């Protein structure tokens, strides 16, 4: 559906959604979030241990990503007109 209106990437969709143009009341719902956990790895993160050994730790980071479309989109923004599918 988004490809049909010339939007092929999430960034091109967001650039239109976040545009300053007022486009009626049917704006994309930003109340839904997808939460996932990723891990960052740091080296030598415990300086109290033997420094001759390379230490590595995994730190869990929770990331919330806006999901304006979700599984069932209920209102999103075209370039100059808002429609509800």
PDB file with SEQRES, HELIX, SHEET and CRYST1 records, atoms N, CA, C and O in Angstrom:
SEQRES   1 A   85  UNK UNK UNK UNK UNK UNK UNK UNK UNK UNK UNK UNK UNK          
SEQRES   2 A   85  UNK UNK UNK UNK UNK UNK UNK UNK UNK UNK UNK UNK UNK          
SEQRES   3 A   85  UNK UNK UNK UNK UNK UNK UNK UNK UNK UNK UNK UNK UNK          
SEQRES   4 A   85  UNK UNK UNK UNK UNK UNK UNK UNK UNK UNK UNK UNK UNK          
SEQRES   5 A   85  UNK UNK UNK UNK UNK UNK UNK UNK UNK UNK UNK UNK UNK          
SEQRES   6 A   85  UNK UNK UNK UNK UNK UNK UNK UNK UNK UNK UNK UNK UNK          
SEQRES   7 A   85  UNK UNK UNK UNK UNK UNK UNK                                  
HELIX    1 AA1 UNK A    3  UNK A    5  5                                   3    
HELIX    2 AA2 UNK A   10  UNK A   17  1                                   8    
SHEET    1 AA1 2 UNK A  33  UNK A  43  0                                        
SHEET    2 AA1 2 UNK A  56  UNK A  66 -1                                        
CRYST1    1.000    1.000    1.000  90.00  90.00  90.00 P 1           1          
ATOM      1  N   UNK A   1       0.826  -1.197   0.000  1.00  0.00           N  
ATOM      2  CA  UNK A   1       0.000   0.000   0.000  1.00  0.00           C  
ATOM      3  C   UNK A   1       0.867   1.256   0.000  1.00  0.00           C  
ATOM      4  O   UNK A   1       0.602   2.213  -0.728  1.00  0.00           O  
ATOM      5  N   UNK A   2       1.912   1.231   0.835  1.00  0.00           N  
ATOM      6  CA  UNK A   2       2.791   2.394   0.875  1.00  0.00           C  
ATOM      7  C   UNK A   2       3.598   2.514  -0.407  1.00  0.00           C  
ATOM      8  O   UNK A   2       3.889   3.620  -0.861  1.00  0.00           O  
ATOM      9  N   UNK A   3       3.963   1.365  -0.997  1.00  0.00           N  
ATOM     10  CA  UNK A   3       4.713   1.407  -2.248  1.00  0.00           C  
ATOM     11  C   UNK A   3       3.865   2.036  -3.349  1.00  0.00           C  
ATOM     12  O   UNK A   3       4.383   2.734  -4.220  1.00  0.00           O  
ATOM     13  N   UNK A   4       2.564   1.785  -3.302  1.00  0.00           N  
ATOM     14  CA  UNK A   4       1.663   2.348  -4.312  1.00  0.00           C  
ATOM     15  C   UNK A   4       1.670   3.872  -4.312  1.00  0.00           C  
ATOM     16  O   UNK A   4       1.424   4.493  -5.346  1.00  0.00           O  
ATOM     17  N   UNK A   5       1.948   4.473  -3.166  1.00  0.00           N  
ATOM     18  CA  UNK A   5       1.957   5.938  -3.106  1.00  0.00           C  
ATOM     19  C   UNK A   5       3.385   6.474  -3.105  1.00  0.00           C  
ATOM     20  O   UNK A   5       3.621   7.633  -2.764  1.00  0.00           O  
ATOM     21  N   UNK A   6       4.339   5.620  -3.492  1.00  0.00           N  
ATOM     22  CA  UNK A   6       5.708   6.085  -3.665  1.00  0.00           C  
ATOM     23  C   UNK A   6       6.571   6.027  -2.430  1.00  0.00           C  
ATOM     24  O   UNK A   6       7.660   6.600  -2.419  1.00  0.00           O  
ATOM     25  N   UNK A   7       6.124   5.356  -1.394  1.00  0.00           N  
ATOM     26  CA  UNK A   7       6.925   5.245  -0.182  1.00  0.00           C  
ATOM     27  C   UNK A   7       7.507   3.842  -0.122  1.00  0.00           C  
ATOM     28  O   UNK A   7       6.776   2.869   0.062  1.00  0.00           O  
ATOM     29  N   UNK A   8       8.809   3.739  -0.274  1.00  0.00           N  
ATOM     30  CA  UNK A   8       9.437   2.424  -0.336  1.00  0.00           C  
ATOM     31  C   UNK A   8      10.300   2.126   0.873  1.00  0.00           C  
ATOM     32  O   UNK A   8      10.738   0.988   1.041  1.00  0.00           O  
ATOM     33  N   UNK A   9      10.560   3.109   1.720  1.00  0.00           N  
ATOM     34  CA  UNK A   9      11.381   2.890   2.906  1.00  0.00           C  
ATOM     35  C   UNK A   9      10.686   3.495   4.111  1.00  0.00           C  
ATOM     36  O   UNK A   9       9.886   4.421   3.970  1.00  0.00           O  
ATOM     37  N   UNK A  10      10.986   2.975   5.304  1.00  0.00           N  
ATOM     38  CA  UNK A  10      10.404   3.580   6.523  1.00  0.00           C  
ATOM     39  C   UNK A  10      10.756   5.057   6.657  1.00  0.00           C  
ATOM     40  O   UNK A  10       9.935   5.851   7.115  1.00  0.00           O  
ATOM     41  N   UNK A  11      11.975   5.431   6.260  1.00  0.00           N  
ATOM     42  CA  UNK A  11      12.363   6.833   6.416  1.00  0.00           C  
ATOM     43  C   UNK A  11      11.547   7.738   5.507  1.00  0.00           C  
ATOM     44  O   UNK A  11      11.233   8.866   5.885  1.00  0.00           O  
ATOM     45  N   UNK A  12      11.197   7.262   4.309  1.00  0.00           N  
ATOM     46  CA  UNK A  12      10.380   8.100   3.437  1.00  0.00           C  
ATOM     47  C   UNK A  12       8.967   8.227   3.979  1.00  0.00           C  
ATOM     48  O   UNK A  12       8.320   9.260   3.805  1.00  0.00           O  
ATOM     49  N   UNK A  13       8.489   7.179   4.636  1.00  0.00           N  
ATOM     50  CA  UNK A  13       7.177   7.260   5.282  1.00  0.00           C  
ATOM     51  C   UNK A  13       7.222   8.242   6.440  1.00  0.00           C  
ATOM     52  O   UNK A  13       6.343   9.092   6.582  1.00  0.00           O  
ATOM     53  N   UNK A  14       8.260   8.118   7.274  1.00  0.00           N  
ATOM     54  CA  UNK A  14       8.357   8.987   8.443  1.00  0.00           C  
ATOM     55  C   UNK A  14       8.552  10.440   8.036  1.00  0.00           C  
ATOM     56  O   UNK A  14       8.037  11.343   8.695  1.00  0.00           O  
ATOM     57  N   UNK A  15       9.292  10.672   6.954  1.00  0.00           N  
ATOM     58  CA  UNK A  15       9.519  12.053   6.550  1.00  0.00           C  
ATOM     59  C   UNK A  15       8.212  12.733   6.178  1.00  0.00           C  
ATOM     60  O   UNK A  15       8.075  13.944   6.352  1.00  0.00           O  
ATOM     61  N   UNK A  16       7.262  11.980   5.675  1.00  0.00           N  
ATOM     62  CA  UNK A  16       5.961  12.559   5.345  1.00  0.00           C  
ATOM     63  C   UNK A  16       5.090  12.661   6.592  1.00  0.00           C  
ATOM     64  O   UNK A  16       4.380  13.648   6.783  1.00  0.00           O  
ATOM     65  N   UNK A  17       5.148  11.638   7.436  1.00  0.00           N  
ATOM     66  CA  UNK A  17       4.345  11.665   8.660  1.00  0.00           C  
ATOM     67  C   UNK A  17       4.776  12.813   9.558  1.00  0.00           C  
ATOM     68  O   UNK A  17       3.941  13.464  10.186  1.00  0.00           O  
ATOM     69  N   UNK A  18       6.078  13.062   9.621  1.00  0.00           N  
ATOM     70  CA  UNK A  18       6.593  14.084  10.516  1.00  0.00           C  
ATOM     71  C   UNK A  18       6.656  15.458   9.859  1.00  0.00           C  
ATOM     72  O   UNK A  18       7.165  16.406  10.457  1.00  0.00           O  
ATOM     73  N   UNK A  19       6.146  15.574   8.639  1.00  0.00           N  
ATOM     74  CA  UNK A  19       6.148  16.852   7.941  1.00  0.00           C  
ATOM     75  C   UNK A  19       5.315  17.863   8.720  1.00  0.00           C  
ATOM     76  O   UNK A  19       4.361  17.502   9.410  1.00  0.00           O  
ATOM     77  N   UNK A  20       5.685  19.119   8.602  1.00  0.00           N  
ATOM     78  CA  UNK A  20       4.980  20.165   9.342  1.00  0.00           C  
ATOM     79  C   UNK A  20       3.603  20.469   8.780  1.00  0.00           C  
ATOM     80  O   UNK A  20       2.805  21.132   9.443  1.00  0.00           O  
ATOM     81  N   UNK A  21       3.308  20.005   7.585  1.00  0.00           N  
ATOM     82  CA  UNK A  21       2.003  20.298   7.002  1.00  0.00           C  
ATOM     83  C   UNK A  21       0.882  19.705   7.843  1.00  0.00           C  
ATOM     84  O   UNK A  21       0.953  18.551   8.267  1.00  0.00           O  
ATOM     85  N   UNK A  22      -0.138  20.494   8.075  1.00  0.00           N  
ATOM     86  CA  UNK A  22      -1.301  19.999   8.792  1.00  0.00           C  
ATOM     87  C   UNK A  22      -2.132  19.183   7.813  1.00  0.00           C  
ATOM     88  O   UNK A  22      -2.455  19.643   6.718  1.00  0.00           O  
ATOM     89  N   UNK A  23      -2.470  17.976   8.222  1.00  0.00           N  
ATOM     90  CA  UNK A  23      -3.100  17.076   7.261  1.00  0.00           C  
ATOM     91  C   UNK A  23      -4.374  16.477   7.838  1.00  0.00           C  
ATOM     92  O   UNK A  23      -4.653  15.296   7.630  1.00  0.00           O  
ATOM     93  N   UNK A  24      -5.145  17.274   8.557  1.00  0.00           N  
ATOM     94  CA  UNK A  24      -6.391  16.745   9.085  1.00  0.00           C  
ATOM     95  C   UNK A  24      -6.189  15.965  10.370  1.00  0.00           C  
ATOM     96  O   UNK A  24      -5.101  15.958  10.946  1.00  0.00           O  
ATOM     97  N   UNK A  25      -7.250  15.310  10.809  1.00  0.00           N  
ATOM     98  CA  UNK A  25      -7.223  14.622  12.097  1.00  0.00           C  
ATOM     99  C   UNK A  25      -6.684  13.207  12.005  1.00  0.00           C  
ATOM    100  O   UNK A  25      -6.354  12.606  13.027  1.00  0.00           O  
ATOM    101  N   UNK A  26      -6.589  12.662  10.795  1.00  0.00           N  
ATOM    102  CA  UNK A  26      -6.200  11.266  10.651  1.00  0.00           C  
ATOM    103  C   UNK A  26      -4.688  11.121  10.584  1.00  0.00           C  
ATOM    104  O   UNK A  26      -4.142  10.709   9.561  1.00  0.00           O  
ATOM    105  N   UNK A  27      -4.019  11.458  11.669  1.00  0.00           N  
ATOM    106  CA  UNK A  27      -2.579  11.313  11.718  1.00  0.00           C  
ATOM    107  C   UNK A  27      -2.220   9.896  12.133  1.00  0.00           C  
ATOM    108  O   UNK A  27      -3.042   9.168  12.689  1.00  0.00           O  
ATOM    109  N   UNK A  28      -0.992   9.523  11.858  1.00  0.00           N  
ATOM    110  CA  UNK A  28      -0.560   8.176  12.217  1.00  0.00           C  
ATOM    111  C   UNK A  28      -0.584   8.007  13.734  1.00  0.00           C  
ATOM    112  O   UNK A  28      -0.129   8.893  14.458  1.00  0.00           O  
ATOM    113  N   UNK A  29      -1.108   6.884  14.226  1.00  0.00           N  
ATOM    114  CA  UNK A  29      -1.126   6.640  15.664  1.00  0.00           C  
ATOM    115  C   UNK A  29       0.260   6.253  16.161  1.00  0.00           C  
ATOM    116  O   UNK A  29       0.789   5.208  15.782  1.00  0.00           O  
ATOM    117  N   UNK A  30       0.846   7.087  17.004  1.00  0.00           N  
ATOM    118  CA  UNK A  30       2.180   6.800  17.530  1.00  0.00           C  
ATOM    119  C   UNK A  30       2.099   6.201  18.932  1.00  0.00           C  
ATOM    120  O   UNK A  30       3.072   6.255  19.684  1.00  0.00           O  
ATOM    121  N   UNK A  31       0.952   5.634  19.287  1.00  0.00           N  
ATOM    122  CA  UNK A  31       0.794   5.120  20.648  1.00  0.00           C  
ATOM    123  C   UNK A  31       1.206   3.671  20.766  1.00  0.00           C  
ATOM    124  O   UNK A  31       1.246   3.138  21.876  1.00  0.00           O  
ATOM    125  N   UNK A  32       1.516   3.010  19.656  1.00  0.00           N  
ATOM    126  CA  UNK A  32       1.904   1.609  19.696  1.00  0.00           C  
ATOM    127  C   UNK A  32       3.411   1.499  19.545  1.00  0.00           C  
ATOM    128  O   UNK A  32       4.008   2.125  18.669  1.00  0.00           O  
ATOM    129  N   UNK A  33       4.015   0.699  20.406  1.00  0.00           N  
ATOM    130  CA  UNK A  33       5.453   0.532  20.361  1.00  0.00           C  
ATOM    131  C   UNK A  33       5.812  -0.942  20.289  1.00  0.00           C  
ATOM    132  O   UNK A  33       5.148  -1.785  20.892  1.00  0.00           O  
ATOM    133  N   UNK A  34       6.861  -1.242  19.549  1.00  0.00           N  
ATOM    134  CA  UNK A  34       7.447  -2.568  19.550  1.00  0.00           C  
ATOM    135  C   UNK A  34       8.676  -2.514  20.436  1.00  0.00           C  
ATOM    136  O   UNK A  34       9.561  -1.683  20.230  1.00  0.00           O  
ATOM    137  N   UNK A  35       8.731  -3.393  21.416  1.00  0.00           N  
ATOM    138  CA  UNK A  35       9.854  -3.410  22.340  1.00  0.00           C  
ATOM    139  C   UNK A  35      10.718  -4.622  22.064  1.00  0.00           C  
ATOM    140  O   UNK A  35      10.219  -5.745  21.989  1.00  0.00           O  
ATOM    141  N   UNK A  36      12.005  -4.397  21.913  1.00  0.00           N  
ATOM    142  CA  UNK A  36      12.913  -5.522  21.769  1.00  0.00           C  
ATOM    143  C   UNK A  36      14.164  -5.245  22.586  1.00  0.00           C  
ATOM    144  O   UNK A  36      14.473  -4.100  22.914  1.00  0.00           O  
ATOM    145  N   UNK A  37      14.872  -6.316  22.905  1.00  0.00           N  
ATOM    146  CA  UNK A  37      16.073  -6.211  23.726  1.00  0.00           C  
ATOM    147  C   UNK A  37      17.293  -6.510  22.871  1.00  0.00           C  
ATOM    148  O   UNK A  37      17.339  -7.523  22.173  1.00  0.00           O  
ATOM    149  N   UNK A  38      18.266  -5.638  22.925  1.00  0.00           N  
ATOM    150  CA  UNK A  38      19.524  -5.861  22.222  1.00  0.00           C  
ATOM    151  C   UNK A  38      20.645  -5.844  23.249  1.00  0.00           C  
ATOM    152  O   UNK A  38      20.450  -5.427  24.391  1.00  0.00           O  
ATOM    153  N   UNK A  39      21.794  -6.291  22.842  1.00  0.00           N  
ATOM    154  CA  UNK A  39      22.909  -6.388  23.775  1.00  0.00           C  
ATOM    155  C   UNK A  39      24.111  -5.617  23.242  1.00  0.00           C  
ATOM    156  O   UNK A  39      24.439  -5.670  22.057  1.00  0.00           O  
ATOM    157  N   UNK A  40      24.754  -4.900  24.156  1.00  0.00           N  
ATOM    158  CA  UNK A  40      25.991  -4.229  23.805  1.00  0.00           C  
ATOM    159  C   UNK A  40      27.128  -4.938  24.519  1.00  0.00           C  
ATOM    160  O   UNK A  40      26.985  -5.351  25.669  1.00  0.00           O  
ATOM    161  N   UNK A  41      28.242  -5.077  23.846  1.00  0.00           N  
ATOM    162  CA  UNK A  41      29.397  -5.768  24.408  1.00  0.00           C  
ATOM    163  C   UNK A  41      30.485  -4.751  24.700  1.00  0.00           C  
ATOM    164  O   UNK A  41      30.841  -3.937  23.848  1.00  0.00           O  
ATOM    165  N   UNK A  42      31.008  -4.811  25.917  1.00  0.00           N  
ATOM    166  CA  UNK A  42      32.107  -3.929  26.291  1.00  0.00           C  
ATOM    167  C   UNK A  42      33.286  -4.781  26.724  1.00  0.00           C  
ATOM    168  O   UNK A  42      33.113  -5.835  27.337  1.00  0.00           O  
ATOM    169  N   UNK A  43      34.475  -4.321  26.404  1.00  0.00           N  
ATOM    170  CA  UNK A  43      35.699  -5.030  26.771  1.00  0.00           C  
ATOM    171  C   UNK A  43      36.245  -4.456  28.073  1.00  0.00           C  
ATOM    172  O   UNK A  43      36.119  -3.263  28.350  1.00  0.00           O  
ATOM    173  N   UNK A  44      36.859  -5.341  28.870  1.00  0.00           N  
ATOM    174  CA  UNK A  44      37.501  -4.928  30.120  1.00  0.00           C  
ATOM    175  C   UNK A  44      36.561  -4.106  30.988  1.00  0.00           C  
ATOM    176  O   UNK A  44      36.922  -3.031  31.468  1.00  0.00           O  
ATOM    177  N   UNK A  45      35.341  -4.623  31.186  1.00  0.00           N  
ATOM    178  CA  UNK A  45      34.363  -3.823  31.906  1.00  0.00           C  
ATOM    179  C   UNK A  45      34.479  -3.984  33.416  1.00  0.00           C  
ATOM    180  O   UNK A  45      33.832  -3.253  34.166  1.00  0.00           O  
ATOM    181  N   UNK A  46      35.293  -4.926  33.868  1.00  0.00           N  
ATOM    182  CA  UNK A  46      35.514  -5.063  35.308  1.00  0.00           C  
ATOM    183  C   UNK A  46      36.988  -4.806  35.573  1.00  0.00           C  
ATOM    184  O   UNK A  46      37.814  -5.706  35.429  1.00  0.00           O  
ATOM    185  N   UNK A  47      37.316  -3.589  35.957  1.00  0.00           N  
ATOM    186  CA  UNK A  47      38.722  -3.228  36.121  1.00  0.00           C  
ATOM    187  C   UNK A  47      39.312  -3.824  37.392  1.00  0.00           C  
ATOM    188  O   UNK A  47      40.528  -3.789  37.579  1.00  0.00           O  
ATOM    189  N   UNK A  48      38.481  -4.365  38.258  1.00  0.00           N  
ATOM    190  CA  UNK A  48      38.978  -4.965  39.485  1.00  0.00           C  
ATOM    191  C   UNK A  48      39.589  -6.335  39.229  1.00  0.00           C  
ATOM    192  O   UNK A  48      40.394  -6.819  40.025  1.00  0.00           O  
ATOM    193  N   UNK A  49      39.212  -6.955  38.131  1.00  0.00           N  
ATOM    194  CA  UNK A  49      39.739  -8.281  37.830  1.00  0.00           C  
ATOM    195  C   UNK A  49      41.113  -8.172  37.185  1.00  0.00           C  
ATOM    196  O   UNK A  49      41.612  -7.075  36.936  1.00  0.00           O  
ATOM    197  N   UNK A  50      41.704  -9.307  36.923  1.00  0.00           N  
ATOM    198  CA  UNK A  50      43.035  -9.365  36.339  1.00  0.00           C  
ATOM    199  C   UNK A  50      43.048  -8.640  34.995  1.00  0.00           C  
ATOM    200  O   UNK A  50      42.370  -9.045  34.051  1.00  0.00           O  
ATOM    201  N   UNK A  51      43.822  -7.571  34.924  1.00  0.00           N  
ATOM    202  CA  UNK A  51      43.826  -6.767  33.706  1.00  0.00           C  
ATOM    203  C   UNK A  51      44.532  -7.457  32.549  1.00  0.00           C  
ATOM    204  O   UNK A  51      44.386  -7.044  31.398  1.00  0.00           O  
ATOM    205  N   UNK A  52      45.296  -8.504  32.842  1.00  0.00           N  
ATOM    206  CA  UNK A  52      45.986  -9.194  31.760  1.00  0.00           C  
ATOM    207  C   UNK A  52      45.029 -10.051  30.945  1.00  0.00           C  
ATOM    208  O   UNK A  52      45.341 -10.439  29.819  1.00  0.00           O  
ATOM    209  N   UNK A  53      43.862 -10.346  31.514  1.00  0.00           N  
ATOM    210  CA  UNK A  53      42.862 -11.130  30.794  1.00  0.00           C  
ATOM    211  C   UNK A  53      41.832 -10.183  30.180  1.00  0.00           C  
ATOM    212  O   UNK A  53      41.405  -9.211  30.803  1.00  0.00           O  
ATOM    213  N   UNK A  54      41.458 -10.483  28.976  1.00  0.00           N  
ATOM    214  CA  UNK A  54      40.465  -9.652  28.302  1.00  0.00           C  
ATOM    215  C   UNK A  54      39.077 -10.028  28.792  1.00  0.00           C  
ATOM    216  O   UNK A  54      38.633 -11.164  28.621  1.00  0.00           O  
ATOM    217  N   UNK A  55      38.409  -9.084  29.393  1.00  0.00           N  
ATOM    218  CA  UNK A  55      37.065  -9.313  29.905  1.00  0.00           C  
ATOM    219  C   UNK A  55      36.057  -8.722  28.924  1.00  0.00           C  
ATOM    220  O   UNK A  55      36.312  -7.689  28.305  1.00  0.00           O  
ATOM    221  N   UNK A  56      34.928  -9.378  28.790  1.00  0.00           N  
ATOM    222  CA  UNK A  56      33.860  -8.799  27.981  1.00  0.00           C  
ATOM    223  C   UNK A  56      32.534  -9.058  28.669  1.00  0.00           C  
ATOM    224  O   UNK A  56      32.303 -10.132  29.224  1.00  0.00           O  
ATOM    225  N   UNK A  57      31.673  -8.066  28.625  1.00  0.00           N  
ATOM    226  CA  UNK A  57      30.377  -8.187  29.272  1.00  0.00           C  
ATOM    227  C   UNK A  57      29.285  -7.825  28.275  1.00  0.00           C  
ATOM    228  O   UNK A  57      29.463  -6.946  27.432  1.00  0.00           O  
ATOM    229  N   UNK A  58      28.163  -8.508  28.383  1.00  0.00           N  
ATOM    230  CA  UNK A  58      26.996  -8.170  27.585  1.00  0.00           C  
ATOM    231  C   UNK A  58      26.013  -7.397  28.451  1.00  0.00           C  
ATOM    232  O   UNK A  58      25.626  -7.859  29.525  1.00  0.00           O  
ATOM    233  N   UNK A  59      25.618  -6.242  27.991  1.00  0.00           N  
ATOM    234  CA  UNK A  59      24.663  -5.411  28.711  1.00  0.00           C  
ATOM    235  C   UNK A  59      23.369  -5.353  27.912  1.00  0.00           C  
ATOM    236  O   UNK A  59      23.363  -4.995  26.735  1.00  0.00           O  
ATOM    237  N   UNK A  60      22.279  -5.710  28.569  1.00  0.00           N  
ATOM    238  CA  UNK A  60      20.982  -5.699  27.891  1.00  0.00           C  
ATOM    239  C   UNK A  60      20.463  -4.271  27.782  1.00  0.00           C  
ATOM    240  O   UNK A  60      20.485  -3.516  28.754  1.00  0.00           O  
ATOM    241  N   UNK A  61      20.002  -3.913  26.604  1.00  0.00           N  
ATOM    242  CA  UNK A  61      19.429  -2.594  26.366  1.00  0.00           C  
ATOM    243  C   UNK A  61      18.052  -2.784  25.752  1.00  0.00           C  
ATOM    244  O   UNK A  61      17.912  -3.436  24.717  1.00  0.00           O  
ATOM    245  N   UNK A  62      17.032  -2.212  26.392  1.00  0.00           N  
ATOM    246  CA  UNK A  62      15.670  -2.320  25.882  1.00  0.00           C  
ATOM    247  C   UNK A  62      15.389  -1.128  24.980  1.00  0.00           C  
ATOM    248  O   UNK A  62      15.602   0.021  25.366  1.00  0.00           O  
ATOM    249  N   UNK A  63      14.911  -1.411  23.783  1.00  0.00           N  
ATOM    250  CA  UNK A  63      14.661  -0.364  22.799  1.00  0.00           C  
ATOM    251  C   UNK A  63      13.181  -0.353  22.448  1.00  0.00           C  
ATOM    252  O   UNK A  63      12.606  -1.393  22.128  1.00  0.00           O  
ATOM    253  N   UNK A  64      12.566   0.822  22.509  1.00  0.00           N  
ATOM    254  CA  UNK A  64      11.174   0.986  22.088  1.00  0.00           C  
ATOM    255  C   UNK A  64      11.140   1.642  20.715  1.00  0.00           C  
ATOM    256  O   UNK A  64      11.699   2.720  20.513  1.00  0.00           O  
ATOM    257  N   UNK A  65      10.482   0.981  19.784  1.00  0.00           N  
ATOM    258  CA  UNK A  65      10.400   1.492  18.419  1.00  0.00           C  
ATOM    259  C   UNK A  65       8.948   1.815  18.106  1.00  0.00           C  
ATOM    260  O   UNK A  65       8.089   0.945  18.245  1.00  0.00           O  
ATOM    261  N   UNK A  66       8.646   3.052  17.683  1.00  0.00           N  
ATOM    262  CA  UNK A  66       7.263   3.378  17.321  1.00  0.00           C  
ATOM    263  C   UNK A  66       6.776   2.495  16.184  1.00  0.00           C  
ATOM    264  O   UNK A  66       7.500   2.254  15.218  1.00  0.00           O  
ATOM    265  N   UNK A  67       5.558   2.020  16.304  1.00  0.00           N  
ATOM    266  CA  UNK A  67       4.957   1.185  15.266  1.00  0.00           C  
ATOM    267  C   UNK A  67       3.669   1.845  14.788  1.00  0.00           C  
ATOM    268  O   UNK A  67       2.575   1.428  15.170  1.00  0.00           O  
ATOM    269  N   UNK A  68       3.798   2.871  13.956  1.00  0.00           N  
ATOM    270  CA  UNK A  68       2.594   3.609  13.557  1.00  0.00           C  
ATOM    271  C   UNK A  68       1.621   2.774  12.746  1.00  0.00           C  
ATOM    272  O   UNK A  68       0.415   3.018  12.776  1.00  0.00           O  
ATOM    273  N   UNK A  69       2.134   1.791  12.021  1.00  0.00           N  
ATOM    274  CA  UNK A  69       1.234   0.975  11.217  1.00  0.00           C  
ATOM    275  C   UNK A  69       0.703  -0.210  11.997  1.00  0.00           C  
ATOM    276  O   UNK A  69      -0.477  -0.545  11.892  1.00  0.00           O  
ATOM    277  N   UNK A  70       1.560  -0.847  12.778  1.00  0.00           N  
ATOM    278  CA  UNK A  70       1.112  -1.997  13.549  1.00  0.00           C  
ATOM    279  C   UNK A  70       0.679  -3.132  12.650  1.00  0.00           C  
ATOM    280  O   UNK A  70       1.012  -3.148  11.465  1.00  0.00           O  
ATOM    281  N   UNK A  71      -0.056  -4.077  13.196  1.00  0.00           N  
ATOM    282  CA  UNK A  71      -0.545  -5.201  12.411  1.00  0.00           C  
ATOM    283  C   UNK A  71      -1.762  -4.818  11.590  1.00  0.00           C  
ATOM    284  O   UNK A  71      -1.971  -5.346  10.497  1.00  0.00           O  
ATOM    285  N   UNK A  72      -2.565  -3.904  12.110  1.00  0.00           N  
ATOM    286  CA  UNK A  72      -3.760  -3.464  11.391  1.00  0.00           C  
ATOM    287  C   UNK A  72      -3.779  -1.938  11.384  1.00  0.00           C  
ATOM    288  O   UNK A  72      -4.291  -1.325  12.320  1.00  0.00           O  
ATOM    289  N   UNK A  73      -3.232  -1.323  10.348  1.00  0.00           N  
ATOM    290  CA  UNK A  73      -3.202   0.140  10.310  1.00  0.00           C  
ATOM    291  C   UNK A  73      -4.602   0.727  10.354  1.00  0.00           C  
ATOM    292  O   UNK A  73      -5.511   0.239   9.684  1.00  0.00           O  
ATOM    293  N   UNK A  74      -4.769   1.775  11.147  1.00  0.00           N  
ATOM    294  CA  UNK A  74      -6.088   2.389  11.263  1.00  0.00           C  
ATOM    295  C   UNK A  74      -5.990   3.899  11.119  1.00  0.00           C  
ATOM    296  O   UNK A  74      -6.536   4.653  11.924  1.00  0.00           O  
ATOM    297  N   UNK A  75      -5.296   4.317  10.095  1.00  0.00           N  
ATOM    298  CA  UNK A  75      -5.179   5.748   9.885  1.00  0.00           C  
ATOM    299  C   UNK A  75      -3.739   6.132   9.685  1.00  0.00           C  
ATOM    300  O   UNK A  75      -2.945   6.045  10.622  1.00  0.00           O  
ATOM    301  N   UNK A  76      -3.380   6.551   8.504  1.00  0.00           N  
ATOM    302  CA  UNK A  76      -2.021   6.980   8.251  1.00  0.00           C  
ATOM    303  C   UNK A  76      -2.051   8.116   7.252  1.00  0.00           C  
ATOM    304  O   UNK A  76      -3.097   8.437   6.687  1.00  0.00           O  
ATOM    305  N   UNK A  77      -0.903   8.717   7.039  1.00  0.00           N  
ATOM    306  CA  UNK A  77      -0.839  10.003   6.376  1.00  0.00           C  
ATOM    307  C   UNK A  77      -0.307   9.873   4.955  1.00  0.00           C  
ATOM    308  O   UNK A  77       0.786   9.350   4.738  1.00  0.00           O  
ATOM    309  N   UNK A  78      -1.068  10.339   4.013  1.00  0.00           N  
ATOM    310  CA  UNK A  78      -0.554  10.512   2.662  1.00  0.00           C  
ATOM    311  C   UNK A  78       0.139  11.868   2.586  1.00  0.00           C  
ATOM    312  O   UNK A  78       0.113  12.640   3.545  1.00  0.00           O  
ATOM    313  N   UNK A  79       0.750  12.150   1.458  1.00  0.00           N  
ATOM    314  CA  UNK A  79       1.519  13.389   1.352  1.00  0.00           C  
ATOM    315  C   UNK A  79       0.649  14.612   1.606  1.00  0.00           C  
ATOM    316  O   UNK A  79       1.036  15.500   2.365  1.00  0.00           O  
ATOM    317  N   UNK A  80      -0.521  14.667   0.981  1.00  0.00           N  
ATOM    318  CA  UNK A  80      -1.348  15.862   1.132  1.00  0.00           C  
ATOM    319  C   UNK A  80      -2.796  15.545   1.472  1.00  0.00           C  
ATOM    320  O   UNK A  80      -3.644  16.437   1.452  1.00  0.00           O  
ATOM    321  N   UNK A  81      -3.083  14.324   1.775  1.00  0.00           N  
ATOM    322  CA  UNK A  81      -4.437  14.013   2.214  1.00  0.00           C  
ATOM    323  C   UNK A  81      -4.385  12.824   3.159  1.00  0.00           C  
ATOM    324  O   UNK A  81      -3.552  11.930   3.012  1.00  0.00           O  
ATOM    325  N   UNK A  82      -5.271  12.829   4.113  1.00  0.00           N  
ATOM    326  CA  UNK A  82      -5.310  11.750   5.083  1.00  0.00           C  
ATOM    327  C   UNK A  82      -6.482  10.847   4.778  1.00  0.00           C  
ATOM    328  O   UNK A  82      -7.593  11.304   4.513  1.00  0.00           O  
ATOM    329  N   UNK A  83      -6.214   9.569   4.821  1.00  0.00           N  
ATOM    330  CA  UNK A  83      -7.282   8.610   4.560  1.00  0.00           C  
ATOM    331  C   UNK A  83      -7.246   7.520   5.611  1.00  0.00           C  
ATOM    332  O   UNK A  83      -6.190   7.213   6.165  1.00  0.00           O  
ATOM    333  N   UNK A  84      -8.392   6.940   5.882  1.00  0.00           N  
ATOM    334  CA  UNK A  84      -8.467   5.767   6.746  1.00  0.00           C  
ATOM    335  C   UNK A  84      -8.838   4.590   5.862  1.00  0.00           C  
ATOM    336  O   UNK A  84      -9.905   4.590   5.249  1.00  0.00           O  
ATOM    337  N   UNK A  85      -7.969   3.585   5.786  1.00  0.00           N  
ATOM    338  CA  UNK A  85      -8.261   2.451   4.897  1.00  0.00           C  
ATOM    339  C   UNK A  85      -9.441   1.631   5.379  1.00  0.00           C  
ATOM    340  O   UNK A  85      -9.810   0.646   4.740  1.00  0.00           O  
TER     341      UNK A  85                                                      
END                                                                             
